[in-house]
């Protein structure tokens, strides 16, 4: 909200409204933990190795948030009912 108000004023507009908000959640592979064990037996010239390994993936949550911001001048009909950018910043500062 604050960033939309700042950008609205920086671009010479006075009012803004949000549209097409989207939120997506998911997960992403962040690493793999592997544990292994092995046993060797035999003589120095010939050895047999017996072992096993197990891997466990670790995932982290992800989120993507998107929104379209429409900006208007105070005298435009579409500004009626839209957020007043200066007022938004004023309220957030207090």
mmCIF file as gemmi writes it, N, C-alpha and C atoms, coordinates in Angstrom:
data_model
loop_
_atom_site.group_PDB
_atom_site.id
_atom_site.type_symbol
_atom_site.label_atom_id
_atom_site.label_alt_id
_atom_site.label_comp_id
_atom_site.label_asym_id
_atom_site.label_entity_id
_atom_site.label_seq_id
_atom_site.pdbx_PDB_ins_code
_atom_site.Cartn_x
_atom_site.Cartn_y
_atom_site.Cartn_z
_atom_site.occupancy
_atom_site.B_iso_or_equiv
_atom_site.pdbx_formal_charge
_atom_site.auth_seq_id
_atom_site.auth_asym_id
_atom_site.pdbx_PDB_model_num
ATOM 1 N N . UNK Axp A 1 ? 0.832 -1.177 0 1 0 ? 1 A 1
ATOM 2 C CA . UNK Axp A 1 ? 0 0 0 1 0 ? 1 A 1
ATOM 3 C C . UNK Axp A 1 ? 0.886 1.253 0 1 0 ? 1 A 1
ATOM 4 N N . UNK Axp A 2 ? 1.885 1.232 0.886 1 0 ? 2 A 1
ATOM 5 C CA . UNK Axp A 2 ? 2.79 2.384 0.965 1 0 ? 2 A 1
ATOM 6 C C . UNK Axp A 2 ? 3.54 2.579 -0.353 1 0 ? 2 A 1
ATOM 7 N N . UNK Axp A 3 ? 4.073 1.481 -0.881 1 0 ? 3 A 1
ATOM 8 C CA . UNK Axp A 3 ? 4.865 1.591 -2.125 1 0 ? 3 A 1
ATOM 9 C C . UNK Axp A 3 ? 3.997 2.052 -3.29 1 0 ? 3 A 1
ATOM 10 N N . UNK Axp A 4 ? 2.774 1.575 -3.35 1 0 ? 4 A 1
ATOM 11 C CA . UNK Axp A 4 ? 1.861 2.022 -4.417 1 0 ? 4 A 1
ATOM 12 C C . UNK Axp A 4 ? 1.586 3.511 -4.295 1 0 ? 4 A 1
ATOM 13 N N . UNK Axp A 5 ? 1.394 3.996 -3.061 1 0 ? 5 A 1
ATOM 14 C CA . UNK Axp A 5 ? 1.152 5.429 -2.845 1 0 ? 5 A 1
ATOM 15 C C . UNK Axp A 5 ? 2.378 6.244 -3.237 1 0 ? 5 A 1
ATOM 16 N N . UNK Axp A 6 ? 3.571 5.781 -2.86 1 0 ? 6 A 1
ATOM 17 C CA . UNK Axp A 6 ? 4.803 6.497 -3.217 1 0 ? 6 A 1
ATOM 18 C C . UNK Axp A 6 ? 4.976 6.591 -4.729 1 0 ? 6 A 1
ATOM 19 N N . UNK Axp A 7 ? 4.788 5.471 -5.408 1 0 ? 7 A 1
ATOM 20 C CA . UNK Axp A 7 ? 4.944 5.458 -6.868 1 0 ? 7 A 1
ATOM 21 C C . UNK Axp A 7 ? 3.888 6.309 -7.571 1 0 ? 7 A 1
ATOM 22 N N . UNK Axp A 8 ? 2.688 6.326 -7.02 1 0 ? 8 A 1
ATOM 23 C CA . UNK Axp A 8 ? 1.625 7.146 -7.592 1 0 ? 8 A 1
ATOM 24 C C . UNK Axp A 8 ? 2.037 8.613 -7.588 1 0 ? 8 A 1
ATOM 25 N N . UNK Axp A 9 ? 2.503 9.095 -6.44 1 0 ? 9 A 1
ATOM 26 C CA . UNK Axp A 9 ? 2.919 10.494 -6.341 1 0 ? 9 A 1
ATOM 27 C C . UNK Axp A 9 ? 4.173 10.774 -7.173 1 0 ? 9 A 1
ATOM 28 N N . UNK Axp A 10 ? 5.124 9.847 -7.189 1 0 ? 10 A 1
ATOM 29 C CA . UNK Axp A 10 ? 6.357 10.036 -7.971 1 0 ? 10 A 1
ATOM 30 C C . UNK Axp A 10 ? 6.067 10.153 -9.463 1 0 ? 10 A 1
ATOM 31 N N . UNK Axp A 11 ? 5.019 9.503 -9.909 1 0 ? 11 A 1
ATOM 32 C CA . UNK Axp A 11 ? 4.673 9.532 -11.33 1 0 ? 11 A 1
ATOM 33 C C . UNK Axp A 11 ? 3.672 10.619 -11.688 1 0 ? 11 A 1
ATOM 34 N N . UNK Axp A 12 ? 3.413 11.537 -10.758 1 0 ? 12 A 1
ATOM 35 C CA . UNK Axp A 12 ? 2.559 12.686 -11.059 1 0 ? 12 A 1
ATOM 36 C C . UNK Axp A 12 ? 1.066 12.441 -10.919 1 0 ? 12 A 1
ATOM 37 N N . UNK Axp A 13 ? 0.67 11.361 -10.281 1 0 ? 13 A 1
ATOM 38 C CA . UNK Axp A 13 ? -0.744 11.063 -10.07 1 0 ? 13 A 1
ATOM 39 C C . UNK Axp A 13 ? -1.1 11.305 -8.609 1 0 ? 13 A 1
ATOM 40 N N . UNK Axp A 14 ? -2.378 11.285 -8.307 1 0 ? 14 A 1
ATOM 41 C CA . UNK Axp A 14 ? -2.826 11.543 -6.935 1 0 ? 14 A 1
ATOM 42 C C . UNK Axp A 14 ? -3.58 10.373 -6.318 1 0 ? 14 A 1
ATOM 43 N N . UNK Axp A 15 ? -4.187 9.546 -7.137 1 0 ? 15 A 1
ATOM 44 C CA . UNK Axp A 15 ? -5.025 8.449 -6.649 1 0 ? 15 A 1
ATOM 45 C C . UNK Axp A 15 ? -4.615 7.13 -7.308 1 0 ? 15 A 1
ATOM 46 N N . UNK Axp A 16 ? -4.909 6.034 -6.626 1 0 ? 16 A 1
ATOM 47 C CA . UNK Axp A 16 ? -4.609 4.717 -7.199 1 0 ? 16 A 1
ATOM 48 C C . UNK Axp A 16 ? -5.63 3.694 -6.709 1 0 ? 16 A 1
ATOM 49 N N . UNK Axp A 17 ? -5.691 2.604 -7.45 1 0 ? 17 A 1
ATOM 50 C CA . UNK Axp A 17 ? -6.521 1.465 -7.034 1 0 ? 17 A 1
ATOM 51 C C . UNK Axp A 17 ? -5.814 0.184 -7.466 1 0 ? 17 A 1
ATOM 52 N N . UNK Axp A 18 ? -6.107 -0.884 -6.752 1 0 ? 18 A 1
ATOM 53 C CA . UNK Axp A 18 ? -5.504 -2.19 -7.042 1 0 ? 18 A 1
ATOM 54 C C . UNK Axp A 18 ? -6.446 -3.021 -7.895 1 0 ? 18 A 1
ATOM 55 N N . UNK Axp A 19 ? -5.848 -3.897 -8.707 1 0 ? 19 A 1
ATOM 56 C CA . UNK Axp A 19 ? -6.634 -4.815 -9.527 1 0 ? 19 A 1
ATOM 57 C C . UNK Axp A 19 ? -5.792 -6.063 -9.786 1 0 ? 19 A 1
ATOM 58 N N . UNK Axp A 20 ? -6.438 -7.165 -10.059 1 0 ? 20 A 1
ATOM 59 C CA . UNK Axp A 20 ? -5.792 -8.415 -10.456 1 0 ? 20 A 1
ATOM 60 C C . UNK Axp A 20 ? -4.743 -8.886 -9.455 1 0 ? 20 A 1
ATOM 61 N N . UNK Axp A 21 ? -5.096 -8.898 -8.196 1 0 ? 21 A 1
ATOM 62 C CA . UNK Axp A 21 ? -4.172 -9.389 -7.179 1 0 ? 21 A 1
ATOM 63 C C . UNK Axp A 21 ? -4.083 -10.91 -7.268 1 0 ? 21 A 1
ATOM 64 N N . UNK Axp A 22 ? -2.867 -11.425 -7.19 1 0 ? 22 A 1
ATOM 65 C CA . UNK Axp A 22 ? -2.655 -12.865 -7.219 1 0 ? 22 A 1
ATOM 66 C C . UNK Axp A 22 ? -1.679 -13.265 -6.121 1 0 ? 22 A 1
ATOM 67 N N . UNK Axp A 23 ? -1.935 -14.419 -5.541 1 0 ? 23 A 1
ATOM 68 C CA . UNK Axp A 23 ? -1.043 -14.988 -4.531 1 0 ? 23 A 1
ATOM 69 C C . UNK Axp A 23 ? -0.829 -16.442 -4.901 1 0 ? 23 A 1
ATOM 70 N N . UNK Axp A 24 ? 0.421 -16.836 -4.978 1 0 ? 24 A 1
ATOM 71 C CA . UNK Axp A 24 ? 0.761 -18.231 -5.281 1 0 ? 24 A 1
ATOM 72 C C . UNK Axp A 24 ? 1.687 -18.739 -4.192 1 0 ? 24 A 1
ATOM 73 N N . UNK Axp A 25 ? 1.417 -19.958 -3.745 1 0 ? 25 A 1
ATOM 74 C CA . UNK Axp A 25 ? 2.275 -20.58 -2.744 1 0 ? 25 A 1
ATOM 75 C C . UNK Axp A 25 ? 2.751 -21.917 -3.267 1 0 ? 25 A 1
ATOM 76 N N . UNK Axp A 26 ? 3.947 -22.285 -2.877 1 0 ? 26 A 1
ATOM 77 C CA . UNK Axp A 26 ? 4.506 -23.555 -3.309 1 0 ? 26 A 1
ATOM 78 C C . UNK Axp A 26 ? 5.707 -23.915 -2.462 1 0 ? 26 A 1
ATOM 79 N N . UNK Axp A 27 ? 6.578 -24.713 -3.033 1 0 ? 27 A 1
ATOM 80 C CA . UNK Axp A 27 ? 7.803 -25.087 -2.331 1 0 ? 27 A 1
ATOM 81 C C . UNK Axp A 27 ? 8.922 -25.274 -3.341 1 0 ? 27 A 1
ATOM 82 N N . UNK Axp A 28 ? 10.132 -25.197 -2.833 1 0 ? 28 A 1
ATOM 83 C CA . UNK Axp A 28 ? 11.316 -25.291 -3.672 1 0 ? 28 A 1
ATOM 84 C C . UNK Axp A 28 ? 12.347 -26.157 -2.95 1 0 ? 28 A 1
ATOM 85 N N . UNK Axp A 29 ? 13.013 -27.027 -3.696 1 0 ? 29 A 1
ATOM 86 C CA . UNK Axp A 29 ? 14.06 -27.863 -3.113 1 0 ? 29 A 1
ATOM 87 C C . UNK Axp A 29 ? 15.183 -26.97 -2.608 1 0 ? 29 A 1
ATOM 88 N N . UNK Axp A 30 ? 15.53 -27.11 -1.332 1 0 ? 30 A 1
ATOM 89 C CA . UNK Axp A 30 ? 16.585 -26.267 -0.779 1 0 ? 30 A 1
ATOM 90 C C . UNK Axp A 30 ? 17.825 -27.053 -0.394 1 0 ? 30 A 1
ATOM 91 N N . UNK Axp A 31 ? 17.749 -28.371 -0.392 1 0 ? 31 A 1
ATOM 92 C CA . UNK Axp A 31 ? 18.934 -29.162 -0.07 1 0 ? 31 A 1
ATOM 93 C C . UNK Axp A 31 ? 18.584 -30.633 0.076 1 0 ? 31 A 1
ATOM 94 N N . UNK Axp A 32 ? 19.63 -31.429 0.175 1 0 ? 32 A 1
ATOM 95 C CA . UNK Axp A 32 ? 19.459 -32.871 0.349 1 0 ? 32 A 1
ATOM 96 C C . UNK Axp A 32 ? 20.437 -33.334 1.42 1 0 ? 32 A 1
ATOM 97 N N . UNK Axp A 33 ? 19.92 -34.099 2.37 1 0 ? 33 A 1
ATOM 98 C CA . UNK Axp A 33 ? 20.768 -34.687 3.407 1 0 ? 33 A 1
ATOM 99 C C . UNK Axp A 33 ? 20.972 -36.143 3.043 1 0 ? 33 A 1
ATOM 100 N N . UNK Axp A 34 ? 22.233 -36.565 2.982 1 0 ? 34 A 1
ATOM 101 C CA . UNK Axp A 34 ? 22.553 -37.942 2.635 1 0 ? 34 A 1
ATOM 102 C C . UNK Axp A 34 ? 23.357 -38.57 3.761 1 0 ? 34 A 1
ATOM 103 N N . UNK Axp A 35 ? 22.933 -39.762 4.147 1 0 ? 35 A 1
ATOM 104 C CA . UNK Axp A 35 ? 23.705 -40.521 5.138 1 0 ? 35 A 1
ATOM 105 C C . UNK Axp A 35 ? 24.063 -41.857 4.5 1 0 ? 35 A 1
ATOM 106 N N . UNK Axp A 36 ? 25.248 -42.323 4.79 1 0 ? 36 A 1
ATOM 107 C CA . UNK Axp A 36 ? 25.717 -43.58 4.194 1 0 ? 36 A 1
ATOM 108 C C . UNK Axp A 36 ? 26.526 -44.357 5.215 1 0 ? 36 A 1
ATOM 109 N N . UNK Axp A 37 ? 26.537 -45.664 5.044 1 0 ? 37 A 1
ATOM 110 C CA . UNK Axp A 37 ? 27.428 -46.502 5.842 1 0 ? 37 A 1
ATOM 111 C C . UNK Axp A 37 ? 27.975 -47.599 4.949 1 0 ? 37 A 1
ATOM 112 N N . UNK Axp A 38 ? 29.157 -48.017 5.258 1 0 ? 38 A 1
ATOM 113 C CA . UNK Axp A 38 ? 29.805 -49.058 4.457 1 0 ? 38 A 1
ATOM 114 C C . UNK Axp A 38 ? 30.651 -49.936 5.368 1 0 ? 38 A 1
ATOM 115 N N . UNK Axp A 39 ? 30.737 -51.194 5.015 1 0 ? 39 A 1
ATOM 116 C CA . UNK Axp A 39 ? 31.566 -52.148 5.746 1 0 ? 39 A 1
ATOM 117 C C . UNK Axp A 39 ? 32.483 -52.829 4.749 1 0 ? 39 A 1
ATOM 118 N N . UNK Axp A 40 ? 33.764 -52.819 5.02 1 0 ? 40 A 1
ATOM 119 C CA . UNK Axp A 40 ? 34.733 -53.488 4.155 1 0 ? 40 A 1
ATOM 120 C C . UNK Axp A 40 ? 35.297 -54.686 4.912 1 0 ? 40 A 1
ATOM 121 N N . UNK Axp A 41 ? 35.433 -55.78 4.221 1 0 ? 41 A 1
ATOM 122 C CA . UNK Axp A 41 ? 36.055 -56.954 4.841 1 0 ? 41 A 1
ATOM 123 C C . UNK Axp A 41 ? 36.857 -57.695 3.793 1 0 ? 41 A 1
ATOM 124 N N . UNK Axp A 42 ? 37.806 -58.441 4.228 1 0 ? 42 A 1
ATOM 125 C CA . UNK Axp A 42 ? 38.679 -59.185 3.332 1 0 ? 42 A 1
ATOM 126 C C . UNK Axp A 42 ? 40.123 -58.916 3.679 1 0 ? 42 A 1
ATOM 127 N N . UNK Axp A 43 ? 41.017 -59.25 2.757 1 0 ? 43 A 1
ATOM 128 C CA . UNK Axp A 43 ? 42.437 -59.013 2.992 1 0 ? 43 A 1
ATOM 129 C C . UNK Axp A 43 ? 42.889 -57.812 2.173 1 0 ? 43 A 1
ATOM 130 N N . UNK Axp A 44 ? 44.118 -57.329 2.359 1 0 ? 44 A 1
ATOM 131 C CA . UNK Axp A 44 ? 44.578 -56.138 1.637 1 0 ? 44 A 1
ATOM 132 C C . UNK Axp A 44 ? 44.542 -56.267 0.113 1 0 ? 44 A 1
ATOM 133 N N . UNK Axp A 45 ? 44.659 -57.488 -0.412 1 0 ? 45 A 1
ATOM 134 C CA . UNK Axp A 45 ? 44.662 -57.665 -1.864 1 0 ? 45 A 1
ATOM 135 C C . UNK Axp A 45 ? 43.259 -57.769 -2.463 1 0 ? 45 A 1
ATOM 136 N N . UNK Axp A 46 ? 42.308 -58.105 -1.64 1 0 ? 46 A 1
ATOM 137 C CA . UNK Axp A 46 ? 40.948 -58.244 -2.138 1 0 ? 46 A 1
ATOM 138 C C . UNK Axp A 46 ? 39.989 -57.856 -1.015 1 0 ? 46 A 1
ATOM 139 N N . UNK Axp A 47 ? 39.135 -56.905 -1.28 1 0 ? 47 A 1
ATOM 140 C CA . UNK Axp A 47 ? 38.185 -56.474 -0.253 1 0 ? 47 A 1
ATOM 141 C C . UNK Axp A 47 ? 36.792 -56.444 -0.847 1 0 ? 47 A 1
ATOM 142 N N . UNK Axp A 48 ? 35.859 -56.717 -0.034 1 0 ? 48 A 1
ATOM 143 C CA . UNK Axp A 48 ? 34.461 -56.636 -0.427 1 0 ? 48 A 1
ATOM 144 C C . UNK Axp A 48 ? 33.834 -55.512 0.398 1 0 ? 48 A 1
ATOM 145 N N . UNK Axp A 49 ? 33.075 -54.68 -0.257 1 0 ? 49 A 1
ATOM 146 C CA . UNK Axp A 49 ? 32.454 -53.544 0.426 1 0 ? 49 A 1
ATOM 147 C C . UNK Axp A 49 ? 30.946 -53.717 0.34 1 0 ? 49 A 1
ATOM 148 N N . UNK Axp A 50 ? 30.323 -53.595 1.468 1 0 ? 50 A 1
ATOM 149 C CA . UNK Axp A 50 ? 28.881 -53.693 1.55 1 0 ? 50 A 1
ATOM 150 C C . UNK Axp A 50 ? 28.384 -52.4 2.167 1 0 ? 50 A 1
ATOM 151 N N . UNK Axp A 51 ? 27.391 -51.737 1.594 1 0 ? 51 A 1
ATOM 152 C CA . UNK Axp A 51 ? 26.949 -50.475 2.17 1 0 ? 51 A 1
ATOM 153 C C . UNK Axp A 51 ? 25.57 -50.062 1.703 1 0 ? 51 A 1
ATOM 154 N N . UNK Axp A 52 ? 25.125 -48.97 2.268 1 0 ? 52 A 1
ATOM 155 C CA . UNK Axp A 52 ? 23.835 -48.415 1.881 1 0 ? 52 A 1
ATOM 156 C C . UNK Axp A 52 ? 23.871 -46.902 2.079 1 0 ? 52 A 1
ATOM 157 N N . UNK Axp A 53 ? 22.99 -46.229 1.387 1 0 ? 53 A 1
ATOM 158 C CA . UNK Axp A 53 ? 22.902 -44.779 1.509 1 0 ? 53 A 1
ATOM 159 C C . UNK Axp A 53 ? 21.43 -44.379 1.471 1 0 ? 53 A 1
ATOM 160 N N . UNK Axp A 54 ? 21.122 -43.292 2.14 1 0 ? 54 A 1
ATOM 161 C CA . UNK Axp A 54 ? 19.756 -42.783 2.146 1 0 ? 54 A 1
ATOM 162 C C . UNK Axp A 54 ? 19.803 -41.266 2.021 1 0 ? 54 A 1
ATOM 163 N N . UNK Axp A 55 ? 18.982 -40.732 1.145 1 0 ? 55 A 1
ATOM 164 C CA . UNK Axp A 55 ? 18.929 -39.278 0.955 1 0 ? 55 A 1
ATOM 165 C C . UNK Axp A 55 ? 17.54 -38.767 1.295 1 0 ? 55 A 1
ATOM 166 N N . UNK Axp A 56 ? 17.5 -37.605 1.933 1 0 ? 56 A 1
ATOM 167 C CA . UNK Axp A 56 ? 16.228 -36.961 2.286 1 0 ? 56 A 1
ATOM 168 C C . UNK Axp A 56 ? 16.233 -35.535 1.747 1 0 ? 56 A 1
ATOM 169 N N . UNK Axp A 57 ? 15.284 -35.206 0.883 1 0 ? 57 A 1
ATOM 170 C CA . UNK Axp A 57 ? 15.217 -33.834 0.367 1 0 ? 57 A 1
ATOM 171 C C . UNK Axp A 57 ? 14.604 -32.886 1.405 1 0 ? 57 A 1
ATOM 172 N N . UNK Axp A 58 ? 15.033 -31.633 1.379 1 0 ? 58 A 1
ATOM 173 C CA . UNK Axp A 58 ? 14.47 -30.594 2.218 1 0 ? 58 A 1
ATOM 174 C C . UNK Axp A 58 ? 13.877 -29.527 1.312 1 0 ? 58 A 1
ATOM 175 N N . UNK Axp A 59 ? 12.65 -29.127 1.618 1 0 ? 59 A 1
ATOM 176 C CA . UNK Axp A 59 ? 11.957 -28.119 0.825 1 0 ? 59 A 1
ATOM 177 C C . UNK Axp A 59 ? 11.686 -26.884 1.677 1 0 ? 59 A 1
ATOM 178 N N . UNK Axp A 60 ? 11.671 -25.727 1.043 1 0 ? 60 A 1
ATOM 179 C CA . UNK Axp A 60 ? 11.327 -24.485 1.737 1 0 ? 60 A 1
ATOM 180 C C . UNK Axp A 60 ? 10.092 -23.898 1.073 1 0 ? 60 A 1
ATOM 181 N N . UNK Axp A 61 ? 9.247 -23.242 1.863 1 0 ? 61 A 1
ATOM 182 C CA . UNK Axp A 61 ? 8.041 -22.646 1.272 1 0 ? 61 A 1
ATOM 183 C C . UNK Axp A 61 ? 8.384 -21.431 0.423 1 0 ? 61 A 1
ATOM 184 N N . UNK Axp A 62 ? 7.603 -21.203 -0.602 1 0 ? 62 A 1
ATOM 185 C CA . UNK Axp A 62 ? 7.769 -20.03 -1.463 1 0 ? 62 A 1
ATOM 186 C C . UNK Axp A 62 ? 6.416 -19.333 -1.614 1 0 ? 62 A 1
ATOM 187 N N . UNK Axp A 63 ? 6.467 -18.064 -1.944 1 0 ? 63 A 1
ATOM 188 C CA . UNK Axp A 63 ? 5.241 -17.313 -2.201 1 0 ? 63 A 1
ATOM 189 C C . UNK Axp A 63 ? 5.54 -16.228 -3.228 1 0 ? 63 A 1
ATOM 190 N N . UNK Axp A 64 ? 4.62 -16.023 -4.124 1 0 ? 64 A 1
ATOM 191 C CA . UNK Axp A 64 ? 4.69 -14.941 -5.103 1 0 ? 64 A 1
ATOM 192 C C . UNK Axp A 64 ? 3.401 -14.135 -4.987 1 0 ? 64 A 1
ATOM 193 N N . UNK Axp A 65 ? 3.557 -12.835 -4.861 1 0 ? 65 A 1
ATOM 194 C CA . UNK Axp A 65 ? 2.403 -11.956 -4.739 1 0 ? 65 A 1
ATOM 195 C C . UNK Axp A 65 ? 2.501 -10.908 -5.842 1 0 ? 65 A 1
ATOM 196 N N . UNK Axp A 66 ? 1.436 -10.706 -6.54 1 0 ? 66 A 1
ATOM 197 C CA . UNK Axp A 66 ? 1.426 -9.709 -7.614 1 0 ? 66 A 1
ATOM 198 C C . UNK Axp A 66 ? 0.133 -8.915 -7.596 1 0 ? 66 A 1
ATOM 199 N N . UNK Axp A 67 ? 0.227 -7.677 -8.002 1 0 ? 67 A 1
ATOM 200 C CA . UNK Axp A 67 ? -0.954 -6.828 -8.074 1 0 ? 67 A 1
ATOM 201 C C . UNK Axp A 67 ? -0.723 -5.753 -9.142 1 0 ? 67 A 1
ATOM 202 N N . UNK Axp A 68 ? -1.777 -5.39 -9.839 1 0 ? 68 A 1
ATOM 203 C CA . UNK Axp A 68 ? -1.706 -4.299 -10.806 1 0 ? 68 A 1
ATOM 204 C C . UNK Axp A 68 ? -2.195 -3.031 -10.111 1 0 ? 68 A 1
ATOM 205 N N . UNK Axp A 69 ? -1.451 -1.937 -10.268 1 0 ? 69 A 1
ATOM 206 C CA . UNK Axp A 69 ? -1.825 -0.657 -9.664 1 0 ? 69 A 1
ATOM 207 C C . UNK Axp A 69 ? -2.205 0.306 -10.785 1 0 ? 69 A 1
ATOM 208 N N . UNK Axp A 70 ? -3.442 0.79 -10.732 1 0 ? 70 A 1
ATOM 209 C CA . UNK Axp A 70 ? -3.904 1.795 -11.691 1 0 ? 70 A 1
ATOM 210 C C . UNK Axp A 70 ? -3.82 3.157 -11.012 1 0 ? 70 A 1
ATOM 211 N N . UNK Axp A 71 ? -3.249 4.137 -11.715 1 0 ? 71 A 1
ATOM 212 C CA . UNK Axp A 71 ? -3.055 5.472 -11.152 1 0 ? 71 A 1
ATOM 213 C C . UNK Axp A 71 ? -3.9 6.491 -11.909 1 0 ? 71 A 1
ATOM 214 N N . UNK Axp A 72 ? -4.404 7.487 -11.15 1 0 ? 72 A 1
ATOM 215 C CA . UNK Axp A 72 ? -5.301 8.488 -11.727 1 0 ? 72 A 1
ATOM 216 C C . UNK Axp A 72 ? -4.951 9.876 -11.225 1 0 ? 72 A 1
ATOM 217 N N . UNK Axp A 73 ? -5.335 10.88 -12.005 1 0 ? 73 A 1
ATOM 218 C CA . UNK Axp A 73 ? -5.272 12.268 -11.553 1 0 ? 73 A 1
ATOM 219 C C . UNK Axp A 73 ? -6.567 12.562 -10.791 1 0 ? 73 A 1
ATOM 220 N N . UNK Axp A 74 ? -6.518 13.52 -9.869 1 0 ? 74 A 1
ATOM 221 C CA . UNK Axp A 74 ? -7.672 13.819 -9.005 1 0 ? 74 A 1
ATOM 222 C C . UNK Axp A 74 ? -8.929 14.175 -9.794 1 0 ? 74 A 1
ATOM 223 N N . UNK Axp A 75 ? -8.778 14.787 -10.964 1 0 ? 75 A 1
ATOM 224 C CA . UNK Axp A 75 ? -9.952 15.227 -11.728 1 0 ? 75 A 1
ATOM 225 C C . UNK Axp A 75 ? -10.53 14.151 -12.651 1 0 ? 75 A 1
ATOM 226 N N . UNK Axp A 76 ? -9.942 12.996 -12.691 1 0 ? 76 A 1
ATOM 227 C CA . UNK Axp A 76 ? -10.451 11.917 -13.541 1 0 ? 76 A 1
ATOM 228 C C . UNK Axp A 76 ? -11.614 11.208 -12.844 1 0 ? 76 A 1
ATOM 229 N N . UNK Axp A 77 ? -12.629 10.812 -13.605 1 0 ? 77 A 1
ATOM 230 C CA . UNK Axp A 77 ? -13.771 10.109 -13 1 0 ? 77 A 1
ATOM 231 C C . UNK Axp A 77 ? -13.36 8.816 -12.27 1 0 ? 77 A 1
ATOM 232 N N . UNK Axp A 78 ? -12.349 8.131 -12.763 1 0 ? 78 A 1
ATOM 233 C CA . UNK Axp A 78 ? -11.907 6.875 -12.148 1 0 ? 78 A 1
ATOM 234 C C . UNK Axp A 78 ? -11.258 7.078 -10.782 1 0 ? 78 A 1
ATOM 235 N N . UNK Axp A 79 ? -10.885 8.323 -10.462 1 0 ? 79 A 1
ATOM 236 C CA . UNK Axp A 79 ? -10.269 8.6 -9.16 1 0 ? 79 A 1
ATOM 237 C C . UNK Axp A 79 ? -11.296 8.531 -8.037 1 0 ? 79 A 1
ATOM 238 N N . UNK Axp A 80 ? -12.581 8.666 -8.389 1 0 ? 80 A 1
ATOM 239 C CA . UNK Axp A 80 ? -13.624 8.605 -7.369 1 0 ? 80 A 1
ATOM 240 C C . UNK Axp A 80 ? -13.643 7.201 -6.757 1 0 ? 80 A 1
ATOM 241 N N . UNK Axp A 81 ? -13.499 7.134 -5.452 1 0 ? 81 A 1
ATOM 242 C CA . UNK Axp A 81 ? -13.489 5.845 -4.757 1 0 ? 81 A 1
ATOM 243 C C . UNK Axp A 81 ? -12.124 5.185 -4.689 1 0 ? 81 A 1
ATOM 244 N N . UNK Axp A 82 ? -11.133 5.76 -5.354 1 0 ? 82 A 1
ATOM 245 C CA . UNK Axp A 82 ? -9.776 5.209 -5.312 1 0 ? 82 A 1
ATOM 246 C C . UNK Axp A 82 ? -9.049 5.747 -4.082 1 0 ? 82 A 1
ATOM 247 N N . UNK Axp A 83 ? -7.925 5.111 -3.749 1 0 ? 83 A 1
ATOM 248 C CA . UNK Axp A 83 ? -7.116 5.566 -2.619 1 0 ? 83 A 1
ATOM 249 C C . UNK Axp A 83 ? -6.443 6.893 -2.957 1 0 ? 83 A 1
ATOM 250 N N . UNK Axp A 84 ? -6.464 7.822 -2.034 1 0 ? 84 A 1
ATOM 251 C CA . UNK Axp A 84 ? -5.741 9.087 -2.155 1 0 ? 84 A 1
ATOM 252 C C . UNK Axp A 84 ? -4.314 8.813 -1.663 1 0 ? 84 A 1
ATOM 253 N N . UNK Axp A 85 ? -3.344 8.893 -2.549 1 0 ? 85 A 1
ATOM 254 C CA . UNK Axp A 85 ? -1.97 8.515 -2.221 1 0 ? 85 A 1
ATOM 255 C C . UNK Axp A 85 ? -1.391 9.325 -1.076 1 0 ? 85 A 1
ATOM 256 N N . UNK Axp A 86 ? -1.609 10.625 -1.082 1 0 ? 86 A 1
ATOM 257 C CA . UNK Axp A 86 ? -1.071 11.473 -0.004 1 0 ? 86 A 1
ATOM 258 C C . UNK Axp A 86 ? -1.702 11.104 1.325 1 0 ? 86 A 1
ATOM 259 N N . UNK Axp A 87 ? -2.975 10.813 1.327 1 0 ? 87 A 1
ATOM 260 C CA . UNK Axp A 87 ? -3.681 10.441 2.555 1 0 ? 87 A 1
ATOM 261 C C . UNK Axp A 87 ? -3.189 9.079 3.079 1 0 ? 87 A 1
ATOM 262 N N . UNK Axp A 88 ? -2.942 8.16 2.184 1 0 ? 88 A 1
ATOM 263 C CA . UNK Axp A 88 ? -2.414 6.845 2.583 1 0 ? 88 A 1
ATOM 264 C C . UNK Axp A 88 ? -1.059 7.018 3.287 1 0 ? 88 A 1
ATOM 265 N N . UNK Axp A 89 ? -0.169 7.798 2.694 1 0 ? 89 A 1
ATOM 266 C CA . UNK Axp A 89 ? 1.151 8.007 3.296 1 0 ? 89 A 1
ATOM 267 C C . UNK Axp A 89 ? 1.053 8.74 4.637 1 0 ? 89 A 1
ATOM 268 N N . UNK Axp A 90 ? 0.127 9.665 4.71 1 0 ? 90 A 1
ATOM 269 C CA . UNK Axp A 90 ? -0.07 10.411 5.946 1 0 ? 90 A 1
ATOM 270 C C . UNK Axp A 90 ? -0.529 9.471 7.072 1 0 ? 90 A 1
ATOM 271 N N . UNK Axp A 91 ? -1.472 8.6 6.776 1 0 ? 91 A 1
ATOM 272 C CA . UNK Axp A 91 ? -1.981 7.652 7.776 1 0 ? 91 A 1
ATOM 273 C C . UNK Axp A 91 ? -0.92 6.626 8.175 1 0 ? 91 A 1
ATOM 274 N N . UNK Axp A 92 ? -0.097 6.215 7.248 1 0 ? 92 A 1
ATOM 275 C CA . UNK Axp A 92 ? 0.931 5.22 7.562 1 0 ? 92 A 1
ATOM 276 C C . UNK Axp A 92 ? 2.073 5.818 8.376 1 0 ? 92 A 1
ATOM 277 N N . UNK Axp A 93 ? 2.267 7.13 8.29 1 0 ? 93 A 1
ATOM 278 C CA . UNK Axp A 93 ? 3.339 7.788 9.028 1 0 ? 93 A 1
ATOM 279 C C . UNK Axp A 93 ? 2.965 7.973 10.5 1 0 ? 93 A 1
ATOM 280 N N . UNK Axp A 94 ? 1.663 7.986 10.789 1 0 ? 94 A 1
ATOM 281 C CA . UNK Axp A 94 ? 1.253 8.233 12.189 1 0 ? 94 A 1
ATOM 282 C C . UNK Axp A 94 ? 1.02 6.961 12.952 1 0 ? 94 A 1
